[in-house]
Amino acid sequence: MSTSHEGLSATITSAANPRVKWLVDLRRRRARDAAGVTVVEGYDELRLALDAGVVPRQLFWCDALADPTTQVLLSRVTALGSEVVRLGPAAFAKASYRDSPDGWLAVVDSPGVPLDAVTLRARPLVLVCEAIEKPGNLGAMLRTAEAVGVDAVVAASPVADWGNPNLIRASKGTVFAVQVASGPTADVVAWLRRRALMIVVATPETSTAVTDVDLTRPVAVVVGAEHAGVGASLLEAADETASLPMAGRVNSLNVAASAAVVLYEAVRQRAALPPGP
């Protein structure tokens, strides 16, 4: 069932509509990969994606759920030439993967570029995340990476994909504001070598504190999955290993917290350098 409203295309009101079913199907990685798209849900996430230059393929919105102060997004997306589809509350609730949807959901191209397409500055700072399973951890690391201004975040032998809607939500949309790439660990190591990046692996299995490692050079900070840590091939490739000072009973932090500590240590060290070109 659908109704016309204010010059827009017909409003989809049925949760059984094929387009709503398609949005639900995009929760599956196989469907996202086949279509080369993902879903961005939420006003804040969509606004940041637009600010980063993302042009939605389609925007699905529900004015009954959207705060009137957020509806400026509608004109922004319309001006980009994207298709805009209005959903009724029941249809939007079916398409949404949030408990409390805010009426904004867009289909966009999947984030990520090939490794060799990543661009780096003269003294780059790269974060490498190996075999991270939880989208929430990757999303949290992306927020930190964007905050500190890393050149890129690279997933080595990834488990979660960059287009996972939960990752996009956890990143608050910063997955579109930071260069992201992925590849098998062997390919990532080869890429790091070609780019002449010093590989610094964060691990509790070393006596070298992160504060004693020179992070002012072109560097790739490597973190691994919490249950297994960084794998043997990256450990063997490491130019330095670094641990975090731990005064308590536990010997490690959550991987997102560990990455944040090391990245901000790099920021601290680099801030002490004299101004360069």
N, C-alpha and C positions, 0 to 999 in steps of 0.2 A: 504494500500500500504506500502511496506517496501523495503529497500535496504540493502545490506551487506556492512560492512565497517571495515577494519583493524582487522579482526579476531574476532570481537565481534558478538554477535547474531544480527539478522536482525534488522535494524533501523525501528522503528515505525514512520511513517510519517503522518498517518491519525488520525485526531482528533476523528473519529468515532470508532477507534479500541477498542475492549472490555477491554483491559487493561487500556486504558486511561479513559474509562467510569468508571471502578472500582476505579481508583484514585479519580475521581470526586465524586463518591459515598461516599468515606471515609470522606468527609466533614461533613457527617451526623453522629451524635453520635451513633445512632442505628447500623449503619454499622460498625463503629469502635469497638463498644462493642461486636458485633457478631463475628468479626474476631480477636479480641484481639490485634489490631494494631492501629497505628496512623501514621501520615505523618510528617516528618521533612523536611521543605523546607528552602533552603538558605545555602550558604557555611559556614558562621560563626556558625549557629546553628548546622549544621551537624558535623563540626569539633569539637565543644565542646562535642557533644553527643559521638563521637568516642573516644575522650580523656577520657570520663567518663566510657568507656567500653562497649558502646552500639554496638551490631553487627546487621547491617541492614538485614532485610529479602531480600529486593530488593533495588537497587539503580537505579533511573531513571535520566539520565543526557542528556544535550543538548550541544554539543561542540560549536554550533553557538552562544549560549548565555553565556557560561561559560568563564570567564577570563582565559587565558592560564596559568597564575601563580597559579590558584587554582586547576589545574588538577592533582596535586599530590594526591588529595583525591581519584582519580580513582584507583590508585595502592594500596592505603591503604585499600579501601573497597574490592577490588579484592583479596587481601591477606587474608582477613577474610573469604573468601569463599562465600560471598554474591553474589546473582545473580545481574548482571549488564545489564541494558536495555538502549539502546540509543534511544532517542526521537528526531524527527525533531522539528523545531521551532513551527509549528502549533499544533502538538500534545502536546508539552510541555506547550504551552500557554493555552491549554484547561485544562490540568491537574493542572496547577498552580493556587494558590489562591492569588497570589501577583499581583500587578499592573505592577511591573517591575521585572520579574523573572530573577534569575542569573544562571539558568541552572542546579541546584542541587535539587533533591527531593528524599527522601528515605522513605521506609515503614519499621517501626520498631515496636517491641513489645510495647504495651501501658505502660507508666510509672506508678509507684505506687506499694506499697507492703501492705500486711495486717497490721493492727495496731500492732498486737503482734509480727510481724517480724521486727519492727523498733528497731534499736540498739541505745543505748544512752551512752554517756560518764559519768564520775563520777559526774560532775556538769553540767548537760545538759541545753541547751537553746532551747526551742521548740516554734514555731509559730503556733498558731491555728487560722484558718480563718473560720468564720461561715457564711454559706449561701451567699457567694460572688457570684454575678451574672456575672460580667464582666470579661472575660478572660484576658483582658489587665491589670486589677488590680491584679489578681492572678499572672500573669507573672511578673509584676513589683515587687511584694513582693518576688517572688522567686529569682530575681536578687539580692535584698537586702539580703535575707536570705543566699544565697551562698556567698556573699561578706563578711558577718560578721561571717560566719562559724557556723550557727545553726545546731543542730543535725537533725532536721526534720521539715517539714511543713505539718500540718495536716488540711485537709478540713473537717469541721463538717457540716453535712447536706448540702453537696455541691450542687450547682446549675450548675456551669461550671465543666467539667471533666478535669482531668490532661492531657488527650490526645487531647484536643481541639487544632487544628493547630494554631489558633490565640493566645492561651495561650503559646504554644511552641515558637512562634515567639516573643511574648512580653517578654518572659523569656530569650531570646537569647540562648535557649537550656539548661539553668541551671536547668530545670525540671528533666534532666537526671543526674545532678551532686549533687543534694540534695535528701535525702530520702523524699519521699512524700507518704502520706497515706490518707485515707478518711473513714468516717463512720457516722452514725447517731449521733446527738449531745449526746444522752444518752450514747452511746458506747464510744464516745471520752472522756466524763467526767469520766466514769468508768476506762478507760485506764490511764488517767492522775492520778487518785487516786491510781491505782495499782503501778504506777511508782513513787509515792510519789513526784509529781511535785507540787510546789506552783502555783496556778492559779491566774494570774494577768490579769484582764480585763481592757482594755483601753476604757474609756467612758468619755464623757464630764460631765456626771451626778455625779460628785464626787468632793470634795474639796481637795483631796489628789493629789499632784503633782507627776508625775512619778519620779522626782528626789528624792522624799522622800520615795520611795519604794525600799526595798532591792532586787535588781535583781541579786545579786551574788550567791544566792542559786539555787538549781535545780528548774527551773522555766519554766512555759508555758505562753507566752504572747498571749492574746486572743483579736482579733479584729473582728468586725462584719460588715455586709452590711451597706452602707452609709445611706440608707433610713430608716432603722429600728434599726441599732445598734446591739449589742449582745443580744441574746434572754434571756428570763427569767431563763431558767434552768442553763445556764452558769453563769449568774449573781448571782444566788443563790449559785452556787458552788464556787464562787470566794473567794479566801483567801484575796485578795487585789483588790481594784479598783484604777485606776490611770488616771489622766487627763493630758493634755498637756498645758503648759502656753500659753494663747491666749490673746494678747494685742489688737487685732483688733476687728472689728465688728462681724465677723463670730465666731461661737463657736466650729467649728470642721474643720479638714482637710480631704482631700481625704484619703480613707482607706489605700492605699499603702504608702502615705506620713506619716500617723500616725504610721503605723507599722515600718517604717524606723526610725522614731524618737525614739520609744521605744526600738527597737533592738540596736540602736547605744548607747542609754543610758546604756543598759546592758553591752555593750562592754566597755564603759567608766568606769563603776563601776568595772568590772572584771579586767580591766587593772591595777587598783590601788591595787589589792590584792597581797600579797607576793607570790613568786613562790611556787608552790605546786608540789606534785608528779605527 
